[in-house]
Amino acid sequence: MNYFDKEVDARGLNCPLPILRAKKMLATMEGGQVVRVIATDPGSVKDFAAFAKQTGNELIHQGQVEGEAEAFEFFLRRKA
């Protein structure tokens, strides 16, 4: 997945900061835009799935950052 409109680098931040940063960024975006969030907190994997479900934003992809064993990436599409 390479397409995104904005990016949040939350490396080194623990829960709930990656979610809060993503939420703040999504609030500045238009419906349908995509934000990429990079996080190193292993708990963020389940946190972003729950966040998407609760807020109605779509988690379109999640996985490890290529070349970074400790980093995860999440692509969220802002709800319309």
Phi and psi restraints in degrees (value plus and minus 20) as a CYANA .aco file:
   2 ASN   PHI    -138.9   -98.9
   2 ASN   PSI     -36.6     3.4
   3 TYR   PHI    -109.2   -69.2
   3 TYR   PSI     106.7   146.7
   4 PHE   PHI    -178.4  -138.4
   4 PHE   PSI     135.9   175.9
   5 ASP   PHI    -111.3   -71.3
   5 ASP   PSI     -58.3   -18.3
   6 LYS   PHI    -159.9  -119.9
   6 LYS   PSI     143.3   183.3
   7 GLU   PHI    -156.3  -116.3
   7 GLU   PSI     123.1   163.1
   8 VAL   PHI    -141.3  -101.3
   8 VAL   PSI     101.2   141.2
   9 ASP   PHI    -119.5   -79.5
   9 ASP   PSI      85.3   125.3
  10 ALA   PHI    -131.4   -91.4
  10 ALA   PSI       6.4    46.4
  11 ARG   PHI     -79.8   -39.8
  11 ARG   PSI     117.4   157.4
  12 GLY   PHI      63.2   103.2
  12 GLY   PSI     -25.2    14.8
  13 LEU   PHI    -117.3   -77.3
  13 LEU   PSI     120.2   160.2
  14 ASN   PHI    -120.7   -80.7
  14 ASN   PSI     141.3   181.3
  15 CYS   PHI     -71.3   -31.3
  15 CYS   PSI     116.4   156.4
  16 PRO   PHI    -119.0   -79.0
  16 PRO   PSI      -7.1    32.9
  17 LEU   PHI     -79.2   -39.2
  17 LEU   PSI     -62.3   -22.3
  18 PRO   PHI     -79.2   -39.2
  18 PRO   PSI     -60.1   -20.1
  19 ILE   PHI     -85.7   -45.7
  19 ILE   PSI     -64.6   -24.6
  20 LEU   PHI     -83.2   -43.2
  20 LEU   PSI     -59.8   -19.8
  21 ARG   PHI     -85.2   -45.2
  21 ARG   PSI     -61.4   -21.4
  22 ALA   PHI     -84.2   -44.2
  22 ALA   PSI     -62.9   -22.9
  23 LYS   PHI     -81.4   -41.4
  23 LYS   PSI     -62.8   -22.8
  24 LYS   PHI     -83.1   -43.1
  24 LYS   PSI     -62.6   -22.6
  25 MET   PHI     -86.6   -46.6
  25 MET   PSI     -64.6   -24.6
  26 LEU   PHI     -79.0   -39.0
  26 LEU   PSI     -53.5   -13.5
  27 ALA   PHI     -85.0   -45.0
  27 ALA   PSI     -40.9    -0.9
  28 THR   PHI    -113.5   -73.5
  28 THR   PSI     -23.4    16.6
  29 MET   PHI    -123.4   -83.4
  29 MET   PSI     141.8   181.8
  30 GLU   PHI    -111.2   -71.2
  30 GLU   PSI     137.4   177.4
  31 GLY   PHI     -74.8   -34.8
  31 GLY   PSI     115.0   155.0
  32 GLY   PHI      72.0   112.0
  32 GLY   PSI     -35.6     4.4
  33 GLN   PHI     -94.1   -54.1
  33 GLN   PSI     136.9   176.9
  34 VAL   PHI    -137.3   -97.3
  34 VAL   PSI     114.2   154.2
  35 VAL   PHI    -133.5   -93.5
  35 VAL   PSI     117.7   157.7
  36 ARG   PHI    -122.9   -82.9
  36 ARG   PSI     106.9   146.9
  37 VAL   PHI    -135.3   -95.3
  37 VAL   PSI     110.5   150.5
  38 ILE   PHI    -130.5   -90.5
  38 ILE   PSI     108.2   148.2
  39 ALA   PHI    -160.3  -120.3
  39 ALA   PSI     133.0   173.0
  40 THR   PHI    -131.2   -91.2
  40 THR   PSI     -26.5    13.5
  41 ASP   PHI     -94.6   -54.6
  41 ASP   PSI      96.7   136.7
  42 PRO   PHI     -77.9   -37.9
  42 PRO   PSI     -48.6    -8.6
  43 GLY   PHI     -88.6   -48.6
  43 GLY   PSI     -35.3     4.7
  44 SER   PHI     -85.7   -45.7
  44 SER   PSI     -43.4    -3.4
  45 VAL   PHI     -79.9   -39.9
  45 VAL   PSI     -70.9   -30.9
  46 LYS   PHI     -96.0   -56.0
  46 LYS   PSI     -50.6   -10.6
  47 ASP   PHI     -82.4   -42.4
  47 ASP   PSI     -63.9   -23.9
  48 PHE   PHI     -90.0   -50.0
  48 PHE   PSI     -53.2   -13.2
  49 ALA   PHI     -84.1   -44.1
  49 ALA   PSI     -63.9   -23.9
  50 ALA   PHI     -87.7   -47.7
  50 ALA   PSI     -60.5   -20.5
  51 PHE   PHI     -79.7   -39.7
  51 PHE   PSI     -66.4   -26.4
  52 ALA   PHI     -81.6   -41.6
  52 ALA   PSI     -63.8   -23.8
  53 LYS   PHI     -83.6   -43.6
  53 LYS   PSI     -62.4   -22.4
  54 GLN   PHI     -91.3   -51.3
  54 GLN   PSI     -54.1   -14.1
  55 THR   PHI    -116.7   -76.7
  55 THR   PSI     -35.3     4.7
  56 GLY   PHI      65.5   105.5
  56 GLY   PSI     -19.2    20.8
  57 ASN   PHI     -98.9   -58.9
  57 ASN   PSI     128.6   168.6
  58 GLU   PHI    -114.4   -74.4
  58 GLU   PSI     104.1   144.1
  59 LEU   PHI    -104.6   -64.6
  59 LEU   PSI      81.8   121.8
  60 ILE   PHI    -110.5   -70.5
  60 ILE   PSI     -38.1     1.9
  61 HIS   PHI    -184.3  -144.3
  61 HIS   PSI     124.2   164.2
  62 GLN   PHI    -166.2  -126.2
  62 GLN   PSI     128.0   168.0
  63 GLY   PHI     156.3   196.3
  63 GLY   PSI    -194.3  -154.3
  64 GLN   PHI    -102.3   -62.3
  64 GLN   PSI     126.6   166.6
  65 VAL   PHI     -92.5   -52.5
  65 VAL   PSI     109.0   149.0
  66 GLU   PHI     -78.3   -38.3
  66 GLU   PSI     106.0   146.0
  67 GLY   PHI      65.1   105.1
  67 GLY   PSI     -21.6    18.4
  68 GLU   PHI    -148.8  -108.8
  68 GLU   PSI      78.7   118.7
  69 ALA   PHI     -81.7   -41.7
  69 ALA   PSI     -48.3    -8.3
  70 GLU   PHI    -118.1   -78.1
  70 GLU   PSI     -17.3    22.7
  71 ALA   PHI    -133.4   -93.4
  71 ALA   PSI     121.6   161.6
  72 PHE   PHI    -137.6   -97.6
  72 PHE   PSI     130.2   170.2
  73 GLU   PHI    -144.6  -104.6
  73 GLU   PSI     124.6   164.6
  74 PHE   PHI    -152.8  -112.8
  74 PHE   PSI     113.4   153.4
  75 PHE   PHI    -134.4   -94.4
  75 PHE   PSI      97.3   137.3
  76 LEU   PHI    -134.9   -94.9
  76 LEU   PSI     112.0   152.0
  77 ARG   PHI    -119.7   -79.7
  77 ARG   PSI     105.9   145.9
  78 ARG   PHI     -86.3   -46.3
  78 ARG   PSI     115.7   155.7
  79 LYS   PHI     -85.0   -45.0
  79 LYS   PSI     131.6   171.6
